[in-house]
């Protein structure tokens, strides 16, 4: 009775593993900086996060974990009846407060080292043998006096010793960095964990900065998760959050900090920053090894691109159009034909995966072009990708001196009509195309003047 279910589960796992393999190869030997706030370290899901970080380490990802300690500091202040003092949302760190900061960071470091040392049987970390190192990698300076208020031992990152960190990463060690910074004169400073993570990612020229927060990312006005956010939009949202910070919830304050960190990192050439939830089991792996991820990725420019196809894209195009060919929406194309016509194709590529295509066949004597083989992956329809493909095809047609486009379609006439194509008789087709017309398919003809 259980066999069909177990077989189905196995097939789902195999399917997921196959689809994750391109990401496994892409992430190997890359440098990721992960920021875990003090809240994340207090969350029951922390052990699962550690397991997932260990998995990344086993896949040869170079990992730096930057951790904070805000709630742990607060707890110690309360235990010692030391008042919390903030100025512009920065902690004023006097000598008594600094001792709480140092104690919290030290205890958390030991606890993290213990978690990374787990190797019990029947756990994801069995046999992992992870080495963790930490040290005085961050040089800091005092934040000083701000609007007449002395912030004491609150500091700002001055320099991150990227050479020393890279030496540890070369040894396959995970590097732990706290929210403490050190000065050349031997002073200790309390730093913002977001600033430390950002400056570390920039100094290392990291491939990713991954920021764990209480939310699973950024949501739009309808409550839908935004999988991608451009830097300009992120900065605008930070301004909106800060404008209402006085009555904002903790989530708003946290969101503003994380968005600011992501925007700063991207502007200093960290290619991708990710906002994911520390409360969601598997969020890290889902973000890194699935096409749509689990959170919000902040980038300078969209990681979907329109480009011309090459011979290496034949397999991806065949996979994309196969379902539409089986439904009779598209005319079947053999691999040989596709290889011969590959220069006609324009693609939509998302994270190195082909999710859309269209082809332009020019009839130069008639100054007419055929728009053919328009396909968008079923998971990505409705995102204006078809419109972007059409714009790219029209631009290419202009370059070739064409004055109009035509399309033959059996099932998607309305889509083309909505984009300016008009019904036309068969006789309007170029002679060469009219001679090849398939009367069994009985496709409708539509033209668009460019």
C-alpha positions as a Markdown table, in Angstrom:
| # | Residue | x | y | z |
|---|---|---|---|---|
| 1 | Unk | 0.0 | 0.0 | 0.0 |
| 2 | Unk | 2.8 | 2.4 | 0.8 |
| 3 | Unk | 4.9 | 1.6 | -2.3 |
| 4 | Unk | 3.3 | 4.0 | -4.7 |
| 5 | Unk | 3.7 | 6.9 | -2.2 |
| 6 | Unk | 7.3 | 6.0 | -1.5 |
| 7 | Unk | 8.0 | 5.7 | -5.2 |
| 8 | Unk | 6.5 | 9.1 | -5.8 |
| 9 | Unk | 8.5 | 10.6 | -3.0 |
| 10 | Unk | 11.7 | 9.1 | -4.5 |
| 11 | Unk | 10.8 | 10.4 | -7.9 |
| 12 | Unk | 10.2 | 13.9 | -6.5 |
| 13 | Unk | 13.5 | 13.8 | -4.7 |
| 14 | Unk | 15.4 | 12.6 | -7.8 |
| 15 | Unk | 13.7 | 15.4 | -9.9 |
| 16 | Unk | 14.6 | 18.0 | -7.4 |
| 17 | Unk | 18.2 | 16.7 | -7.2 |
| 18 | Unk | 18.6 | 16.8 | -11.0 |
| 19 | Unk | 17.3 | 20.4 | -11.2 |
| 20 | Unk | 19.6 | 21.5 | -8.3 |
| 21 | Unk | 22.7 | 20.1 | -10.0 |
| 22 | Unk | 23.4 | 23.3 | -12.1 |
| 23 | Unk | 23.3 | 25.3 | -8.9 |
| 24 | Unk | 25.6 | 22.9 | -7.1 |
| 25 | Unk | 28.2 | 23.4 | -9.9 |
| 26 | Unk | 27.6 | 27.1 | -10.0 |
| 27 | Unk | 28.2 | 27.6 | -6.2 |
| 28 | Unk | 31.3 | 25.5 | -6.0 |
| 29 | Unk | 34.3 | 27.6 | -4.9 |
| 30 | Unk | 32.2 | 30.7 | -4.5 |
| 31 | Unk | 32.4 | 32.9 | -1.4 |
| 32 | Unk | 29.2 | 33.5 | 0.6 |
| 33 | Unk | 28.9 | 35.8 | 3.6 |
| 34 | Unk | 26.0 | 34.8 | 5.8 |
| 35 | Unk | 24.6 | 37.2 | 8.4 |
| 36 | Unk | 22.8 | 35.6 | 11.5 |
| 37 | Unk | 21.3 | 38.2 | 13.8 |
| 38 | Unk | 21.1 | 37.6 | 17.6 |
| 39 | Unk | 17.4 | 36.9 | 17.0 |
| 40 | Unk | 18.3 | 34.1 | 14.5 |
| 41 | Unk | 20.7 | 32.6 | 17.1 |
| 42 | Unk | 17.8 | 32.4 | 19.6 |
| 43 | Unk | 15.4 | 30.8 | 17.2 |
| 44 | Unk | 14.5 | 27.1 | 17.5 |
| 45 | Unk | 15.3 | 26.7 | 13.7 |
| 46 | Unk | 19.0 | 27.5 | 14.3 |
| 47 | Unk | 20.1 | 23.9 | 14.4 |
| 48 | Unk | 18.6 | 23.3 | 11.0 |
| 49 | Unk | 20.4 | 26.4 | 9.6 |
| 50 | Unk | 23.7 | 25.1 | 11.0 |
| 51 | Unk | 23.0 | 21.8 | 9.2 |
| 52 | Unk | 22.4 | 23.6 | 6.0 |
| 53 | Unk | 25.5 | 25.7 | 6.3 |
| 54 | Unk | 27.4 | 22.4 | 6.9 |
| 55 | Unk | 26.0 | 21.0 | 3.7 |
| 56 | Unk | 27.2 | 24.1 | 1.8 |
| 57 | Unk | 30.6 | 23.6 | 3.3 |
| 58 | Unk | 30.6 | 20.0 | 2.1 |
| 59 | Unk | 29.8 | 21.3 | -1.4 |
| 60 | Unk | 33.0 | 23.4 | -1.4 |
| 61 | Unk | 31.3 | 26.7 | -0.9 |
| 62 | Unk | 33.6 | 29.2 | 0.9 |
| 63 | Unk | 31.6 | 30.4 | 4.0 |
| 64 | Unk | 31.9 | 33.4 | 6.3 |
| 65 | Unk | 29.3 | 33.6 | 9.1 |
| 66 | Unk | 28.8 | 37.0 | 10.7 |
| 67 | Unk | 26.7 | 36.9 | 13.8 |
| 68 | Unk | 25.1 | 39.5 | 16.0 |
| 69 | Unk | 23.9 | 39.6 | 19.6 |
| 70 | Unk | 21.3 | 42.3 | 20.2 |
| 71 | Unk | 18.8 | 40.3 | 22.3 |
| 72 | Unk | 21.6 | 38.5 | 24.2 |
| 73 | Unk | 23.0 | 41.9 | 25.1 |
| 74 | Unk | 19.6 | 43.2 | 26.2 |
| 75 | Unk | 19.2 | 40.1 | 28.5 |
| 76 | Unk | 22.5 | 40.8 | 30.2 |
| 77 | Unk | 21.7 | 44.5 | 30.6 |
| 78 | Unk | 18.4 | 43.6 | 32.3 |
| 79 | Unk | 20.0 | 41.1 | 34.6 |
| 80 | Unk | 22.4 | 43.8 | 35.8 |
| 81 | Unk | 19.9 | 46.6 | 35.9 |
| 82 | Unk | 21.8 | 48.6 | 33.3 |
| 83 | Unk | 19.5 | 50.9 | 31.3 |
| 84 | Unk | 19.5 | 50.5 | 27.5 |
| 85 | Unk | 20.3 | 53.8 | 25.8 |
| 86 | Unk | 19.9 | 54.4 | 22.1 |
| 87 | Unk | 20.6 | 57.4 | 19.9 |
| 88 | Unk | 19.4 | 57.4 | 16.3 |
| 89 | Unk | 18.7 | 53.7 | 16.8 |
| 90 | Unk | 22.4 | 53.1 | 17.7 |
| 91 | Unk | 23.3 | 51.7 | 21.1 |
| 92 | Unk | 25.3 | 54.0 | 23.4 |
| 93 | Unk | 28.0 | 51.6 | 24.7 |
| 94 | Unk | 29.5 | 52.7 | 28.0 |
| 95 | Unk | 32.0 | 50.6 | 29.9 |
| 96 | Unk | 29.3 | 48.5 | 31.7 |
| 97 | Unk | 27.4 | 47.9 | 28.5 |
| 98 | Unk | 30.6 | 46.9 | 26.7 |
| 99 | Unk | 31.2 | 44.1 | 29.2 |
| 100 | Unk | 27.8 | 42.8 | 28.4 |
| 101 | Unk | 28.5 | 43.0 | 24.7 |
| 102 | Unk | 31.8 | 41.2 | 25.0 |
| 103 | Unk | 30.2 | 38.5 | 27.2 |
| 104 | Unk | 27.3 | 37.9 | 24.8 |
| 105 | Unk | 29.6 | 37.7 | 21.7 |
| 106 | Unk | 31.9 | 35.3 | 23.4 |
| 107 | Unk | 29.2 | 33.0 | 24.6 |
| 108 | Unk | 27.6 | 32.9 | 21.2 |
| 109 | Unk | 30.9 | 32.1 | 19.5 |
| 110 | Unk | 31.3 | 29.1 | 21.8 |
| 111 | Unk | 27.8 | 27.9 | 21.2 |
| 112 | Unk | 28.2 | 28.2 | 17.4 |
| 113 | Unk | 31.5 | 26.4 | 17.5 |
| 114 | Unk | 29.8 | 23.6 | 19.5 |
| 115 | Unk | 26.9 | 23.4 | 16.9 |
| 116 | Unk | 29.4 | 23.2 | 14.0 |
| 117 | Unk | 31.2 | 20.4 | 15.9 |
| 118 | Unk | 28.2 | 18.1 | 16.0 |
| 119 | Unk | 28.8 | 14.8 | 14.3 |
| 120 | Unk | 26.2 | 12.4 | 15.8 |
| 121 | Unk | 25.0 | 9.5 | 13.8 |
| 122 | Unk | 21.6 | 9.9 | 12.1 |
| 123 | Unk | 22.1 | 13.7 | 11.9 |
| 124 | Unk | 22.8 | 15.7 | 8.7 |
| 125 | Unk | 26.2 | 16.6 | 10.1 |
| 126 | Unk | 27.4 | 13.0 | 10.7 |
| 127 | Unk | 31.0 | 12.7 | 9.5 |
| 128 | Unk | 31.2 | 16.4 | 8.4 |
| 129 | Unk | 34.3 | 17.3 | 10.5 |
| 130 | Unk | 33.9 | 21.1 | 10.0 |
| 131 | Unk | 36.7 | 23.4 | 11.1 |
| 132 | Unk | 35.7 | 26.8 | 12.4 |
| 133 | Unk | 38.0 | 29.7 | 13.0 |
| 134 | Unk | 37.6 | 33.3 | 14.2 |
| 135 | Unk | 39.9 | 36.1 | 15.2 |
| 136 | Unk | 40.5 | 39.9 | 15.1 |
| 137 | Unk | 39.6 | 40.2 | 11.4 |
| 138 | Unk | 37.7 | 43.5 | 11.8 |
| 139 | Unk | 39.5 | 46.7 | 12.6 |
| 140 | Unk | 37.2 | 49.3 | 14.0 |
| 141 | Unk | 37.1 | 53.0 | 15.0 |
| 142 | Unk | 34.8 | 54.8 | 17.4 |
| 143 | Unk | 31.6 | 56.2 | 16.1 |
| 144 | Unk | 32.4 | 59.3 | 18.2 |
| 145 | Unk | 30.0 | 62.1 | 19.1 |
| 146 | Unk | 26.8 | 62.3 | 17.1 |
| 147 | Unk | 24.6 | 65.3 | 17.5 |
| 148 | Unk | 26.2 | 66.1 | 20.8 |
| 149 | Unk | 25.9 | 62.5 | 22.1 |
| 150 | Unk | 29.0 | 60.4 | 22.8 |
| 151 | Unk | 28.3 | 56.9 | 21.7 |
| 152 | Unk | 31.2 | 55.6 | 23.8 |
| 153 | Unk | 32.4 | 52.2 | 22.7 |
| 154 | Unk | 30.0 | 51.9 | 19.8 |
| 155 | Unk | 32.1 | 51.8 | 16.7 |
| 156 | Unk | 32.2 | 51.5 | 12.9 |
| 157 | Unk | 34.2 | 49.0 | 10.8 |
| 158 | Unk | 37.4 | 50.5 | 9.5 |
| 159 | Unk | 39.0 | 47.6 | 7.7 |
| 160 | Unk | 38.4 | 43.9 | 7.1 |
| 161 | Unk | 41.5 | 41.7 | 6.8 |
| 162 | Unk | 40.3 | 40.0 | 3.7 |
| 163 | Unk | 43.7 | 38.3 | 3.1 |
| 164 | Unk | 43.7 | 36.6 | 6.5 |
| 165 | Unk | 40.1 | 35.5 | 5.9 |
| 166 | Unk | 40.8 | 34.1 | 2.5 |
| 167 | Unk | 43.7 | 32.1 | 3.9 |
| 168 | Unk | 41.3 | 30.4 | 6.2 |
| 169 | Unk | 38.7 | 29.9 | 3.4 |
| 170 | Unk | 41.5 | 28.3 | 1.3 |
| 171 | Unk | 41.8 | 25.7 | 4.0 |
| 172 | Unk | 38.1 | 25.0 | 3.8 |
| 173 | Unk | 37.5 | 26.5 | 7.2 |
| 174 | Unk | 34.2 | 28.3 | 8.0 |
| 175 | Unk | 35.1 | 31.8 | 9.3 |
| 176 | Unk | 33.1 | 33.1 | 12.3 |
| 177 | Unk | 33.0 | 36.9 | 12.7 |
| 178 | Unk | 31.2 | 38.6 | 15.6 |
| 179 | Unk | 29.9 | 42.1 | 16.0 |
| 180 | Unk | 33.1 | 43.1 | 17.9 |
| 181 | Unk | 35.8 | 45.2 | 16.3 |
| 182 | Unk | 39.3 | 46.0 | 17.5 |
| 183 | Unk | 41.5 | 49.1 | 17.2 |
| 184 | Unk | 45.2 | 49.3 | 16.8 |
| 185 | Unk | 45.4 | 50.7 | 20.3 |
| 186 | Unk | 43.8 | 47.6 | 21.8 |
| 187 | Unk | 40.3 | 48.9 | 22.3 |
| 188 | Unk | 37.1 | 46.9 | 21.7 |
| 189 | Unk | 34.1 | 48.3 | 19.9 |
| 190 | Unk | 30.5 | 47.3 | 19.6 |
| 191 | Unk | 29.5 | 47.2 | 15.9 |
| 192 | Unk | 26.4 | 46.8 | 13.9 |
| 193 | Unk | 26.2 | 43.2 | 12.6 |
| 194 | Unk | 24.7 | 44.4 | 9.4 |
| 195 | Unk | 27.6 | 46.8 | 8.8 |
| 196 | Unk | 30.1 | 44.1 | 9.6 |
| 197 | Unk | 28.5 | 41.6 | 7.2 |
| 198 | Unk | 28.3 | 44.2 | 4.4 |
| 199 | Unk | 31.9 | 45.4 | 4.8 |
| 200 | Unk | 33.1 | 41.8 | 5.0 |
| 201 | Unk | 31.2 | 40.8 | 1.8 |
| 202 | Unk | 32.6 | 43.9 | 0.0 |
| 203 | Unk | 36.2 | 43.3 | 1.2 |
| 204 | Unk | 36.1 | 39.7 | 0.2 |
| 205 | Unk | 34.5 | 40.5 | -3.2 |
| 206 | Unk | 32.0 | 37.9 | -2.1 |
| 207 | Unk | 29.6 | 36.3 | -4.7 |
| 208 | Unk | 26.7 | 36.5 | -2.3 |
| 209 | Unk | 25.6 | 38.2 | 0.9 |
| 210 | Unk | 22.8 | 36.2 | 2.6 |
| 211 | Unk | 20.9 | 38.1 | 5.3 |
| 212 | Unk | 18.7 | 36.1 | 7.7 |
| 213 | Unk | 15.6 | 38.0 | 9.1 |
| 214 | Unk | 12.4 | 37.2 | 10.8 |
| 215 | Unk | 10.5 | 37.7 | 7.5 |
| 216 | Unk | 10.9 | 35.5 | 4.4 |
| 217 | Unk | 11.7 | 38.5 | 2.2 |
| 218 | Unk | 10.0 | 41.6 | 0.9 |
| 219 | Unk | 6.3 | 41.5 | 0.0 |
| 220 | Unk | 4.3 | 43.8 | -2.4 |
| 221 | Unk | 1.1 | 45.7 | -1.5 |
| 222 | Unk | -0.9 | 42.5 | -2.2 |
| 223 | Unk | 1.2 | 40.5 | 0.2 |
| 224 | Unk | 2.9 | 38.5 | -2.6 |
| 225 | Unk | 6.6 | 37.7 | -2.0 |
| 226 | Unk | 8.9 | 39.6 | -4.4 |
| 227 | Unk | 11.6 | 37.1 | -5.6 |
| 228 | Unk | 13.7 | 40.0 | -7.0 |
| 229 | Unk | 14.3 | 43.6 | -6.1 |
| 230 | Unk | 16.5 | 46.1 | -7.8 |
| 231 | Unk | 18.9 | 48.3 | -5.7 |
| 232 | Unk | 17.1 | 51.5 | -6.6 |
| 233 | Unk | 13.8 | 50.0 | -5.4 |
| 234 | Unk | 15.4 | 48.7 | -2.2 |
| 235 | Unk | 16.8 | 52.2 | -1.4 |
| 236 | Unk | 13.5 | 53.8 | -2.0 |
| 237 | Unk | 11.8 | 51.3 | 0.4 |
| 238 | Unk | 14.5 | 52.0 | 3.1 |
| 239 | Unk | 13.5 | 55.7 | 2.9 |
| 240 | Unk | 9.9 | 54.8 | 3.3 |
| 241 | Unk | 10.6 | 52.5 | 6.3 |
| 242 | Unk | 12.8 | 55.1 | 8.0 |
| 243 | Unk | 10.2 | 57.9 | 7.5 |
| 244 | Unk | 7.7 | 55.9 | 9.8 |
| 245 | Unk | 10.3 | 54.4 | 12.1 |
| 246 | Unk | 9.1 | 56.1 | 15.2 |
| 247 | Unk | 5.9 | 54.0 | 15.3 |
| 248 | Unk | 7.3 | 51.0 | 13.3 |
| 249 | Unk | 7.3 | 47.5 | 14.4 |
| 250 | Unk | 10.5 | 45.5 | 15.0 |
| 251 | Unk | 10.0 | 43.9 | 11.6 |
| 252 | Unk | 10.0 | 47.3 | 9.9 |
| 253 | Unk | 13.1 | 48.3 | 11.7 |
| 254 | Unk | 14.8 | 45.0 | 10.9 |
| 255 | Unk | 13.6 | 45.2 | 7.2 |
| 256 | Unk | 15.1 | 48.7 | 6.8 |
| 257 | Unk | 18.5 | 47.5 | 8.2 |
| 258 | Unk | 18.6 | 44.4 | 6.0 |
| 259 | Unk | 17.5 | 46.3 | 2.9 |
| 260 | Unk | 20.1 | 49.0 | 3.5 |
| 261 | Unk | 22.8 | 46.3 | 4.0 |
| 262 | Unk | 21.8 | 44.6 | 0.7 |
| 263 | Unk | 21.7 | 47.8 | -1.2 |
| 264 | Unk | 25.1 | 49.0 | 0.1 |
| 265 | Unk | 26.7 | 45.6 | -0.8 |
| 266 | Unk | 25.3 | 45.6 | -4.3 |
| 267 | Unk | 26.4 | 49.1 | -4.9 |
| 268 | Unk | 29.9 | 48.0 | -4.0 |
| 269 | Unk | 29.9 | 45.1 | -6.5 |
| 270 | Unk | 28.6 | 42.2 | -4.5 |
| 271 | Unk | 26.5 | 40.6 | -7.3 |
| 272 | Unk | 23.6 | 39.2 | -5.3 |
| 273 | Unk | 22.2 | 39.7 | -1.8 |
| 274 | Unk | 19.4 | 37.5 | -0.4 |
| 275 | Unk | 16.9 | 38.2 | 2.3 |
| 276 | Unk | 15.6 | 35.0 | 3.8 |
| 277 | Unk | 13.8 | 33.8 | 6.9 |
| 278 | Unk | 15.7 | 32.3 | 9.9 |
| 279 | Unk | 12.3 | 30.8 | 11.0 |
| 280 | Unk | 11.7 | 28.8 | 7.8 |
| 281 | Unk | 13.3 | 25.4 | 7.8 |
| 282 | Unk | 15.3 | 24.9 | 4.6 |
| 283 | Unk | 15.1 | 28.5 | 3.5 |
| 284 | Unk | 18.8 | 28.7 | 2.8 |
| 285 | Unk | 18.8 | 25.6 | 0.5 |
| 286 | Unk | 15.6 | 26.6 | -1.2 |
| 287 | Unk | 17.0 | 30.0 | -2.0 |
| 288 | Unk | 20.3 | 28.7 | -3.4 |
| 289 | Unk | 19.2 | 25.5 | -5.1 |
| 290 | Unk | 15.8 | 26.2 | -6.7 |
| 291 | Unk | 15.0 | 28.5 | -9.6 |
| 292 | Unk | 12.7 | 30.8 | -7.7 |
| 293 | Unk | 14.2 | 30.6 | -4.2 |
| 294 | Unk | 12.5 | 31.2 | -0.9 |
| 295 | Unk | 13.1 | 34.9 | -0.2 |
| 296 | Unk | 14.0 | 38.1 | -2.0 |
| 297 | Unk | 17.1 | 38.7 | -4.0 |
| 298 | Unk | 18.5 | 42.2 | -4.3 |
| 299 | Unk | 20.6 | 42.9 | -7.4 |
| 300 | Unk | 21.8 | 45.9 | -9.4 |
| 301 | Unk | 20.2 | 44.7 | -12.6 |
| 302 | Unk | 17.7 | 42.0 | -13.4 |
| 303 | Unk | 19.2 | 38.5 | -13.6 |
| 304 | Unk | 16.8 | 37.8 | -16.4 |
| 305 | Unk | 18.3 | 38.7 | -19.7 |
| 306 | Unk | 17.3 | 38.7 | -23.3 |
| 307 | Unk | 20.0 | 37.4 | -25.6 |
| 308 | Unk | 20.7 | 35.8 | -28.9 |
| 309 | Unk | 20.9 | 32.0 | -28.9 |
| 310 | Unk | 24.0 | 29.9 | -29.5 |
| 311 | Unk | 24.6 | 26.3 | -30.4 |
| 312 | Unk | 25.0 | 25.5 | -26.7 |
| 313 | Unk | 21.3 | 26.5 | -26.2 |
| 314 | Unk | 19.8 | 23.8 | -28.4 |
| 315 | Unk | 19.1 | 21.4 | -25.6 |
| 316 | Unk | 17.5 | 24.1 | -23.4 |
| 317 | Unk | 15.2 | 25.2 | -26.3 |
| 318 | Unk | 14.1 | 21.7 | -27.1 |
| 319 | Unk | 13.2 | 21.1 | -23.4 |
| 320 | Unk | 11.2 | 24.4 | -23.4 |
| 321 | Unk | 9.2 | 23.9 | -26.5 |
| 322 | Unk | 8.6 | 20.1 | -26.1 |
| 323 | Unk | 5.3 | 20.5 | -24.1 |
| 324 | Unk | 3.9 | 23.0 | -26.6 |
| 325 | Unk | 4.8 | 20.7 | -29.5 |
| 326 | Unk | 3.1 | 17.8 | -27.9 |
| 327 | Unk | -0.1 | 20.0 | -27.5 |
| 328 | Unk | 0.0 | 21.0 | -31.1 |
| 329 | Unk | 0.6 | 24.7 | -30.3 |
| 330 | Unk | 4.0 | 24.7 | -32.0 |
| 331 | Unk | 5.3 | 22.9 | -35.1 |
| 332 | Unk | 7.7 | 20.1 | -34.2 |
| 333 | Unk | 11.4 | 20.9 | -34.7 |
| 334 | Unk | 14.1 | 18.3 | -34.8 |
| 335 | Unk | 17.4 | 18.9 | -33.1 |
| 336 | Unk | 19.1 | 19.0 | -36.5 |
| 337 | Unk | 16.7 | 21.7 | -37.8 |
| 338 | Unk | 17.1 | 23.7 | -34.6 |
| 339 | Unk | 20.9 | 23.5 | -34.8 |
| 340 | Unk | 20.8 | 24.8 | -38.4 |
| 341 | Unk | 18.5 | 27.7 | -37.5 |
| 342 | Unk | 19.8 | 28.6 | -34.0 |
| 343 | Unk | 21.0 | 32.0 | -35.1 |
| 344 | Unk | 17.3 | 32.9 | -35.7 |
| 345 | Unk | 16.4 | 32.5 | -32.0 |
| 346 | Unk | 16.3 | 35.0 | -29.2 |
| 347 | Unk | 16.0 | 33.8 | -25.6 |
| 348 | Unk | 14.9 | 34.8 | -22.2 |
| 349 | Unk | 17.4 | 33.4 | -19.7 |
| 350 | Unk | 16.9 | 33.4 | -16.0 |
| 351 | Unk | 19.8 | 32.3 | -13.8 |
| 352 | Unk | 21.4 | 30.4 | -16.7 |
| 353 | Unk | 18.1 | 28.6 | -17.4 |
| 354 | Unk | 16.2 | 29.2 | -20.7 |
| 355 | Unk | 12.6 | 30.2 | -19.8 |
| 356 | Unk | 11.5 | 31.8 | -23.1 |
| 357 | Unk | 12.3 | 31.8 | -26.8 |
| 358 | Unk | 11.2 | 33.3 | -30.2 |
| 359 | Unk | 12.6 | 33.1 | -33.7 |
| 360 | Unk | 12.8 | 35.6 | -36.6 |
| 361 | Unk | 12.9 | 34.2 | -40.1 |
| 362 | Unk | 13.5 | 37.2 | -42.5 |
| 363 | Unk | 12.3 | 37.3 | -46.1 |
| 364 | Unk | 14.6 | 40.1 | -47.2 |
| 365 | Unk | 13.2 | 40.6 | -50.7 |
| 366 | Unk | 9.8 | 41.2 | -49.3 |
| 367 | Unk | 11.1 | 43.2 | -46.3 |
| 368 | Unk | 8.9 | 40.9 | -44.1 |
| 369 | Unk | 9.9 | 38.7 | -41.2 |
| 370 | Unk | 8.1 | 35.6 | -39.7 |
| 371 | Unk | 7.8 | 35.6 | -35.9 |
| 372 | Unk | 7.8 | 31.9 | -35.0 |
| 373 | Unk | 8.3 | 29.5 | -32.1 |
| 374 | Unk | 7.2 | 31.9 | -29.4 |
| 375 | Unk | 7.3 | 30.0 | -26.1 |
| 376 | Unk | 7.4 | 30.9 | -22.4 |
| 377 | Unk | 7.9 | 28.4 | -19.6 |
| 378 | Unk | 4.5 | 27.7 | -18.0 |
| 379 | Unk | 5.9 | 28.8 | -14.6 |
| 380 | Unk | 6.8 | 32.2 | -15.9 |
| 381 | Unk | 3.9 | 33.3 | -17.9 |
| 382 | Unk | 2.2 | 36.6 | -17.0 |
| 383 | Unk | 5.4 | 38.5 | -16.3 |
| 384 | Unk | 5.6 | 40.5 | -19.6 |
| 385 | Unk | 8.4 | 38.2 | -20.8 |
| 386 | Unk | 6.6 | 37.6 | -24.0 |
| 387 | Unk | 6.4 | 41.4 | -24.6 |
| 388 | Unk | 10.1 | 41.7 | -24.0 |
| 389 | Unk | 10.8 | 39.0 | -26.4 |
| 390 | Unk | 8.5 | 40.6 | -29.0 |
| 391 | Unk | 10.3 | 43.9 | -28.5 |
| 392 | Unk | 13.7 | 42.2 | -29.0 |
| 393 | Unk | 12.5 | 40.5 | -32.2 |
| 394 | Unk | 11.0 | 43.8 | -33.5 |
| 395 | Unk | 14.4 | 45.6 | -32.8 |
| 396 | Unk | 16.2 | 42.8 | -34.7 |
| 397 | Unk | 13.8 | 43.1 | -37.6 |
| 398 | Unk | 14.4 | 46.9 | -37.8 |
| 399 | Unk | 18.2 | 46.2 | -38.0 |
| 400 | Unk | 17.5 | 43.9 | -41.0 |
| 401 | Unk | 15.4 | 46.6 | -42.7 |
| 402 | Unk | 12.1 | 44.7 | -42.4 |
| 403 | Unk | 8.9 | 46.7 | -42.5 |
| 404 | Unk | 6.5 | 44.2 | -41.1 |
| 405 | Unk | 6.2 | 40.9 | -39.2 |
| 406 | Unk | 3.8 | 38.0 | -39.7 |
| 407 | Unk | 2.9 | 35.1 | -37.5 |
| 408 | Unk | 1.0 | 31.8 | -38.2 |
| 409 | Unk | -0.9 | 30.5 | -35.1 |
| 410 | Unk | -3.6 | 28.1 | -34.3 |
| 411 | Unk | -4.1 | 28.6 | -30.5 |
| 412 | Unk | -2.8 | 32.0 | -29.4 |
| 413 | Unk | -4.3 | 34.4 | -31.9 |
| 414 | Unk | -5.7 | 36.7 | -29.1 |
| 415 | Unk | -2.2 | 37.3 | -27.7 |
| 416 | Unk | -0.9 | 38.6 | -31.0 |
| 417 | Unk | -4.0 | 40.7 | -31.7 |
| 418 | Unk | -3.6 | 42.4 | -28.3 |
| 419 | Unk | -0.1 | 43.4 | -29.4 |
| 420 | Unk | -1.0 | 45.0 | -32.7 |
| 421 | Unk | -1.1 | 42.1 | -35.1 |
| 422 | Unk | -4.1 | 42.1 | -37.5 |
| 423 | Unk | -5.7 | 39.2 | -39.5 |
| 424 | Unk | -4.6 | 38.9 | -43.0 |
| 425 | Unk | -5.3 | 36.6 | -46.0 |
| 426 | Unk | -3.0 | 33.7 | -46.9 |
| 427 | Unk | -2.1 | 35.5 | -50.1 |
| 428 | Unk | -0.3 | 38.2 | -48.2 |
| 429 | Unk | 2.4 | 35.7 | -47.2 |
| 430 | Unk | 5.7 | 35.9 | -49.0 |
| 431 | Unk | 5.7 | 33.4 | -51.9 |
| 432 | Unk | 8.3 | 31.2 | -50.4 |
| 433 | Unk | 6.3 | 30.9 | -47.2 |
| 434 | Unk | 3.0 | 30.5 | -48.9 |
| 435 | Unk | 4.4 | 27.5 | -50.9 |
| 436 | Unk | 5.2 | 25.8 | -47.6 |
| 437 | Unk | 1.9 | 26.5 | -45.9 |
| 438 | Unk | 0.4 | 23.5 | -44.0 |
| 439 | Unk | -3.3 | 23.3 | -44.8 |
| 440 | Unk | -3.8 | 20.5 | -42.3 |
| 441 | Unk | -2.8 | 22.8 | -39.4 |
| 442 | Unk | -5.0 | 25.6 | -41.0 |
| 443 | Unk | -3.0 | 28.3 | -39.1 |
| 444 | Unk | -4.4 | 31.8 | -39.0 |
| 445 | Unk | -2.3 | 34.6 | -40.5 |
| 446 | Unk | -1.6 | 37.8 | -38.7 |
| 447 | Unk | 0.6 | 40.8 | -39.8 |
| 448 | Unk | 2.0 | 43.7 | -37.8 |
| 449 | Unk | 3.5 | 46.8 | -39.4 |
| 450 | Unk | 6.7 | 48.0 | -37.8 |
